[in-house]
Amino acid sequence: MTIHPLFPSLRRSTTHWRTICATLAAAALVVAAPADARKPRRHAHQVVTAPLPASVMHALRRADVPLSSVSVVVERIGDRTPIVALNAQTPMLPASTMKLVTTYAGLSILGPDYRWRTSAYADGDVDRNGVLHGNLYIQGTGDPKLVPEELIDLVDKIRQAGITGVDGALVLDKRFFDPSTRDLPPFDDDAEAPYNVGPDPLLYAFKSLSFTLTPSPDGNVAVEVIPALAQLQIDNTLHASAGACVGVDTALTPSVTPQPNGTVEALFSGEYPLRCGPRTINLAVLDHTAFFAGGFLALWRSVGGTLNGTTHEGAVPAGARLLAVHRGPVLADVVRDINKFSNNVMARNLFLTIGAVADKPPGTPAKSVDVIERFLRTQALSMPELTLANGSGLSRAEHISANSLADLLQNANASPVAQVFVASLPVAGVDGTMRNRLRTEPVLGNAHIKTGTLNDVRAIAGYVAAANGESYVVVSFINDRHAAGARAAHDALLEWVYRGLR
């Protein structure tokens, strides 16, 4: 299967037409796979490869990044003889390009139409007023996109089953993932950053609150929060002030504190310059159990539901009856979100799901690693240096070589899931993590590229449909203390490939 651009003459006319055609090109795939797409690779020591172009070398020098810190592979789709291979077999930190391994394996093992299920059960009797005299159980299987718009479906179905109140406990069944996968230390010191949220069988709204602050000329500052949590109370003493938009960090970041009565207070205080306009901050707060319970109860009460008991974790008993099932979005849509926006917690939930489904619950990283490695072997993808930890790339323990990732991209492009997989990647200058890159360059709309960024790491991996009608696999890792300044080198590499390696 080969990706290719549409309407190249239109794409070169005006910015308007280039943007339209870029969007069309992002979805265009030719279904005929090259006959040699799975042939063994000819390694770099067996062929003479082209040097990196002058534009890339110049950008690396400006960033003070030596070639010893760079790994690059460029190949034509369907031909595993590298055109460029630099340090191609060296194990590197891939950052979020490791999501390509997880999402390709997930699509292939589970299928693009796989859907997670979140189920509600009950024990006890329901009286004529719709009150359940027993417990309400919610059982999760790791749905990565259980957001308010999805969870309300389960709430509505519980009510349709005849229950309007619960005179018992809300019990959360989270056995689908092993308890050892919870409460892991954050990747860095920013523990409240959404990218540090860990996986959970009842992951709700990415376990993150989105606060939007909007100042008004009367001196008030409105604070809105998504999603609603039953236990969350906002204490807002912000005042809109005159002057330049400076020093708003304190006002933007609330102090979130659990209270003795079980509520959680988000305190906003200080001056908020009117000129700053609306601002949004995202924070990961509470643990998964408290966050899900608060979110579910907020939705349950919003439709008139009541709960008289406590909330805790526990298993659905054998005699409980099934009330309702919410089926999440298909995996193809979830993979699109994971790759377009580099969502770490969604990738981690998918990673654990692979092991739990292909082996058996509870899911563990070890099970997922074993299942994914077995899948790669069935595809004749030998990756002796591959190290998987959580499948998201948010790790200093995950490694892969440019050779191996290029092999995976070749294999994926010749696979039954090629169209879904390629379409999930950010498109240069158009969307996802590539939306603000290369917007004024001819490669706009003609590169499907997964990006990756950590401190000391920059990475790109994906496909380029070149102006000469050829399509290429491109992988590059930079592992260096100056990597943050080397984005221009990766952009220059993509431009060079698009121009037909000229």
C-alpha positions in Angstrom: 0.0 0.0 0.0 1.5 3.3 -1.1 0.6 6.8 0.0 0.6 9.5 -2.6 -0.4 13.1 -3.0 -3.6 14.3 -4.9 -3.7 17.1 -7.5 -0.1 18.3 -7.3 -0.8 21.2 -9.7 -3.5 22.6 -7.5 -1.4 22.1 -4.4 1.3 24.4 -5.8 -1.1 27.3 -6.7 -2.3 29.2 -3.6 -2.2 28.7 0.1 -6.0 28.1 0.0 -5.8 25.3 -2.5 -2.7 23.8 -0.9 -4.6 23.5 2.4 -7.6 21.9 0.8 -5.5 19.5 -1.2 -3.3 18.7 1.8 -6.4 17.6 3.7 -7.5 15.4 0.8 -4.0 14.0 0.4 -4.0 13.0 4.1 -6.7 10.5 3.4 -5.5 9.2 0.0 -4.1 5.7 -0.2 -3.5 3.3 -3.0 -4.5 -0.2 -2.0 -2.1 -2.1 -4.1 0.9 -3.1 -1.9 4.3 -3.5 -3.5 5.2 -7.1 -4.1 8.5 -6.7 -2.3 7.1 -4.9 0.7 8.1 -7.7 3.1 11.5 -8.6 1.6 14.4 -8.7 4.1 16.3 -5.5 4.6 19.7 -4.9 3.1 21.6 -3.4 6.0 23.6 -0.2 5.8 26.9 -2.1 5.7 25.8 -3.9 2.6 25.0 -0.7 0.5 26.4 2.7 -0.1 23.9 5.3 1.3 23.5 8.9 0.4 24.9 11.5 2.9 22.6 13.8 4.8 21.8 16.9 2.7 23.6 20.1 3.4 20.4 21.7 4.8 20.2 19.0 7.5 23.9 19.2 8.3 23.7 23.0 8.7 20.7 22.7 11.1 22.5 20.1 13.2 25.6 22.3 13.4 23.5 25.3 14.4 22.0 23.2 17.2 25.4 21.9 18.2 24.3 18.3 17.7 27.0 15.9 16.6 26.2 13.1 14.0 27.0 10.6 16.7 23.8 11.7 18.4 21.6 11.3 15.3 20.0 8.2 13.8 18.4 8.3 10.3 16.8 5.9 7.9 15.2 6.9 4.6 13.8 4.2 2.2 11.4 4.1 -0.7 8.1 2.4 0.3 8.3 -1.2 -0.8 12.1 -1.2 -1.0 14.0 -1.9 2.3 17.4 -0.9 0.8 18.1 2.3 2.7 18.8 5.4 0.7 20.1 7.0 3.9 21.2 5.1 6.9 23.1 6.8 9.7 23.6 5.0 13.0 20.6 3.0 11.9 21.0 0.0 14.1 21.8 2.0 17.3 19.2 1.6 20.1 17.7 5.1 20.7 15.2 6.8 22.9 12.2 7.2 20.6 9.9 9.4 22.8 6.4 9.3 21.4 7.3 7.6 18.1 7.1 4.4 20.2 3.3 4.9 20.0 3.7 3.6 16.4 4.7 0.2 17.8 1.7 0.1 20.2 -0.9 1.4 17.8 0.2 -0.8 14.9 0.2 -3.9 17.1 -3.1 -2.9 18.7 -4.8 -2.4 15.3 -3.5 -5.7 14.0 -4.1 -7.8 17.2 -7.4 -6.4 18.4 -8.7 -5.2 15.0 -9.7 -1.6 13.9 -13.3 -2.2 15.0 -12.5 -3.3 18.6 -14.5 -1.4 21.2 -14.0 -1.2 25.0 -17.0 -1.9 27.2 -18.0 -0.2 30.4 -20.8 -2.1 32.1 -23.2 -1.5 35.0 -24.5 -4.3 37.2 -26.9 -4.3 40.2 -27.7 -6.6 43.1 -30.8 -6.2 45.3 -34.3 -5.3 44.4 -35.7 -2.2 42.7 -38.9 -0.8 44.2 -41.7 0.8 42.3 -40.1 4.3 42.6 -37.0 3.1 40.8 -34.8 2.9 43.9 -32.3 0.1 43.9 -32.0 -1.4 47.4 -28.5 -2.8 46.8 -25.3 -1.8 45.2 -24.6 -0.4 41.7 -21.5 -1.8 40.2 -19.5 -0.2 37.3 -17.0 -2.5 35.6 -14.2 -1.0 33.4 -12.1 -2.6 30.7 -9.7 0.4 30.1 -11.7 2.5 27.6 -9.2 5.3 26.8 -11.9 7.8 25.7 -14.5 7.5 28.4 -15.2 11.3 28.4 -18.4 12.9 29.7 -20.1 12.7 26.3 -19.5 8.9 26.4 -20.2 8.2 30.1 -23.6 9.9 29.9 -24.6 7.1 27.6 -24.1 4.6 30.4 -25.9 6.8 32.9 -28.9 7.1 30.5 -29.0 3.3 30.0 -29.0 2.7 33.7 -32.1 4.9 34.0 -33.7 3.2 31.0 -33.3 0.0 33.0 -35.6 1.4 35.6 -33.2 2.7 38.2 -33.5 6.3 39.4 -31.8 6.0 42.8 -29.4 3.8 44.6 -29.9 2.9 48.3 -26.5 1.3 48.5 -23.0 1.8 47.4 -21.4 2.7 44.1 -18.8 -0.1 43.6 -16.0 0.2 41.0 -14.7 -3.0 39.5 -11.2 -2.3 38.2 -9.8 -5.8 37.9 -9.1 -5.6 34.2 -5.6 -4.2 34.9 -3.4 -5.4 37.6 -3.1 -3.2 40.7 0.6 -3.0 40.1 -0.1 -0.7 37.1 -1.5 2.0 39.3 0.0 4.8 41.3 3.3 4.7 39.5 5.7 7.6 40.0 5.3 10.4 37.5 7.8 10.7 34.6 9.1 14.0 35.9 8.5 16.6 38.7 5.3 18.0 37.2 3.0 15.4 38.8 -0.1 17.4 37.9 0.6 17.6 34.2 -1.9 15.6 32.2 0.8 13.8 30.3 1.8 12.1 33.6 -1.6 10.5 34.1 -1.2 6.7 34.5 -3.5 4.0 33.0 -6.6 2.7 34.7 -9.5 0.4 33.8 -12.0 3.2 34.6 -10.0 6.1 33.1 -12.4 9.1 33.0 -11.7 12.3 31.0 -8.0 11.5 31.1 -8.2 12.2 34.8 -7.7 15.8 34.1 -9.7 19.0 34.9 -9.8 21.8 32.3 -10.3 25.2 34.0 -11.1 28.2 31.8 -10.8 31.7 33.2 -12.6 34.5 31.6 -12.1 38.1 32.9 -14.8 40.8 32.4 -14.7 44.6 32.6 -16.8 44.6 35.8 -13.8 43.1 37.6 -15.1 39.6 37.8 -13.3 36.5 36.5 -15.5 33.6 35.6 -14.1 30.1 36.2 -15.6 27.1 34.3 -14.4 23.5 34.7 -14.7 20.4 32.6 -15.6 17.7 33.5 -17.9 18.3 36.5 -17.0 16.3 39.6 -19.6 15.8 42.3 -17.1 16.6 45.1 -15.4 19.6 43.5 -16.0 23.0 44.9 -14.5 26.2 43.3 -13.5 29.1 45.6 -12.9 32.0 43.3 -11.5 35.3 44.7 -9.9 36.4 41.4 -10.2 40.0 40.4 -9.8 41.3 36.8 -7.3 44.1 36.8 -6.0 46.7 34.3 -2.5 46.7 32.9 -0.4 44.4 30.7 -0.9 40.7 30.5 1.9 39.6 32.8 2.3 37.6 36.0 -0.8 35.5 35.6 0.8 32.2 36.5 -0.4 32.3 40.1 -3.9 33.2 39.1 -4.1 30.5 36.5 -3.0 27.7 38.7 -5.4 26.8 41.5 -4.6 25.3 44.8 -6.5 22.0 44.8 -7.0 20.6 48.3 -9.1 17.6 49.6 -11.2 18.7 52.6 -12.1 16.7 55.7 -15.7 16.4 54.7 -14.8 14.6 51.4 -15.1 17.6 49.1 -12.2 18.9 47.1 -11.6 22.7 46.9 -10.0 24.5 44.0 -8.9 27.9 45.2 -8.3 30.7 42.6 -6.9 33.9 44.0 -5.0 37.0 42.9 -5.1 39.6 40.1 -6.0 38.6 36.6 -5.2 41.2 33.9 -8.2 41.9 31.7 -5.9 42.0 28.6 -5.0 38.4 29.1 -8.5 37.4 27.9 -9.7 33.8 28.4 -7.1 31.3 29.4 -7.3 27.5 30.0 -5.2 25.3 32.2 -5.3 21.6 32.5 -4.5 19.8 35.7 -4.4 16.1 36.7 -5.9 15.8 40.2 -7.1 13.2 42.6 -6.6 9.4 42.1 -8.5 7.5 39.4 -11.1 6.0 41.7 -12.1 9.4 43.2 -12.0 11.1 39.9 -14.2 8.5 38.1 -16.6 8.4 41.1 -16.9 12.2 41.1 -17.5 12.3 37.4 -20.1 9.5 37.4 -22.0 11.0 40.3 -22.0 14.5 38.7 -23.7 13.0 35.6 -26.0 10.7 37.6 -27.2 13.6 39.7 -27.6 15.9 36.7 -30.4 13.6 35.4 -32.0 13.3 38.8 -30.3 10.2 40.1 -29.6 9.7 43.8 -27.1 7.7 45.8 -27.3 7.1 49.5 -24.3 4.9 50.1 -20.5 5.2 49.9 -18.1 4.7 46.9 -15.4 2.1 47.0 -13.7 -0.5 44.8 -14.8 -4.1 44.6 -15.6 -7.0 42.3 -19.0 -7.5 40.6 -20.5 -10.5 42.5 -21.4 -13.6 40.5 -25.1 -13.1 41.2 -25.3 -9.5 40.0 -27.5 -8.7 37.0 -26.3 -6.8 34.0 -28.1 -3.4 33.7 -26.3 -1.6 30.8 -23.3 -1.6 28.6 -21.6 1.4 27.0 -19.4 0.6 24.0 -16.7 3.1 23.4 -15.4 4.4 20.1 -13.8 1.9 17.7 -10.1 1.4 18.1 -9.5 3.1 14.7 -10.8 6.3 16.2 -8.9 5.9 19.4 -5.6 5.3 17.5 -6.2 8.4 15.5 -6.4 10.4 18.8 -3.3 8.7 20.2 -1.1 9.4 17.2 -2.5 12.8 16.1 -2.3 14.3 19.5 0.3 12.0 21.1 -1.9 11.2 24.1 0.2 9.2 26.6 -2.5 7.9 28.9 -4.6 6.6 26.0 -1.5 4.8 24.6 -0.8 3.3 28.0 -4.4 2.0 28.3 -4.2 0.5 24.8 -0.9 -1.1 25.7 -2.3 -2.8 28.8 -5.5 -3.8 26.9 -3.4 -5.7 24.3 -2.1 -8.0 27.0 -5.4 -8.3 28.9 -7.3 -9.3 25.7 -4.8 -11.4 23.9 -3.7 -13.2 27.1 -6.2 -12.7 29.9 -7.0 -10.2 32.6 -5.6 -8.6 34.5 -3.4 -6.7 32.1 0.2 -6.1 33.0 3.1 -4.6 31.1 4.9 -8.0 30.9 1.9 -9.6 29.3 1.6 -6.8 26.7 5.3 -6.9 25.9 5.1 -10.7 25.4 2.0 -10.4 23.1 3.5 -7.5 21.0 6.9 -9.2 20.6 5.1 -12.4 19.5 3.1 -10.4 17.0 6.2 -8.7 15.6 7.8 -12.2 15.1 4.8 -13.3 13.1 5.5 -10.3 10.8 9.2 -11.3 10.4 10.1 -8.1 12.2 13.3 -8.8 14.1 14.0 -6.1 16.7 16.6 -7.5 19.1 17.1 -4.0 20.6 13.4 -3.2 21.2 12.6 -2.4 24.8 9.0 -1.7 25.7 8.0 -0.3 29.1 4.6 1.4 28.9 4.1 1.7 25.1 3.7 5.5 25.1 7.4 6.6 24.8 7.1 8.5 28.0 10.0 6.6 29.4 13.7 6.5 29.7 13.6 2.7 29.5 12.1 2.4 26.0 14.4 1.9 23.1 14.2 1.1 19.4 16.5 1.6 16.4 15.7 3.6 13.3 16.1 0.4 11.2 13.5 -1.4 13.3 11.0 1.4 13.2 11.5 1.8 9.5 10.8 -2.0 9.1 7.6 -1.6 11.1 6.5 1.3 9.0 7.1 -0.7 5.8 5.2 -3.6 7.2 2.3 -1.5 8.4 2.0 0.2 5.0 1.6 -3.3 3.4 -0.8 -4.6 6.0 -4.6 -4.9 6.2 -4.7 -2.0 8.6 -2.6 0.3 6.5 -5.2 2.9 5.6 -6.3 3.3 9.3 -2.7 3.4 10.5 -1.4 5.9 8.1 -4.4 8.2 8.4 -3.8 8.3 12.2 -0.5 10.1 11.8 -0.2 13.9 12.0 -0.1 15.6 8.6 2.6 18.2 8.1 1.2 21.7 8.4 -2.4 20.4 8.7 -3.2 18.7 12.0 -2.1 17.1 15.2 1.4 17.7 16.5 2.5 18.7 13.0 -0.1 21.4 12.5 2.3 24.3 13.1 5.3 22.8 11.2 6.2 23.2 7.5 3.0 25.3 6.8 4.7 27.4 4.2 6.8 24.6 2.6 5.8 22.5 -0.4 5.8 19.4 1.8 2.6 20.8 3.4 0.0 18.0 3.4 2.3 15.4 1.9 4.0 14.0 5.0 2.2 11.7 7.6 4.6 12.1 10.5 4.5 10.9 14.2 6.6 13.2 16.4 8.3 12.6 19.7 9.8 15.0 22.2 11.4 14.5 25.6 14.1 16.5 27.3 17.2 15.6 25.2 15.1 13.7 22.6 13.6 14.7 19.3 12.1 12.1 16.9 10.1 11.9 13.7 8.8 8.7 11.9 6.4 8.2 9.1 5.7 8.6 5.4 6.5 11.3 2.8 4.7 11.4 -0.6 7.3 13.2 -2.7 6.8 15.6 -5.6 8.4 13.1 -8.0 5.6 10.6 -7.4 7.7 8.4 -5.1 6.7 7.7 -1.5 9.3 7.2 1.3 9.6 6.0 4.9 11.5 8.4 7.1 12.7 7.8 10.6 15.1 10.0 12.6 16.0 10.2 16.3 18.1 12.8 18.0 19.3 11.9 21.5 21.4 14.8 22.7 21.4 17.4 25.4 20.9 20.0 22.6 18.1 18.0 20.9 15.5 20.7 21.7 17.2 23.1 19.3 17.3 20.6 16.4 13.7 20.6 15.2 14.9 22.5 12.1 17.1 19.6 11.1 14.1 17.2 11.1 12.0 19.7 9.1 14.9 20.1 6.6 15.1 16.3 6.3 11.3 16.1 5.4 11.6 18.9 2.9 14.6 17.2 1.3 12.8 13.9 0.9 9.7 15.7 -0.5 11.9 17.3 -3.2 13.0 13.8 -4.3 16.2 13.8 -2.2 17.5 16.8 -4.0 
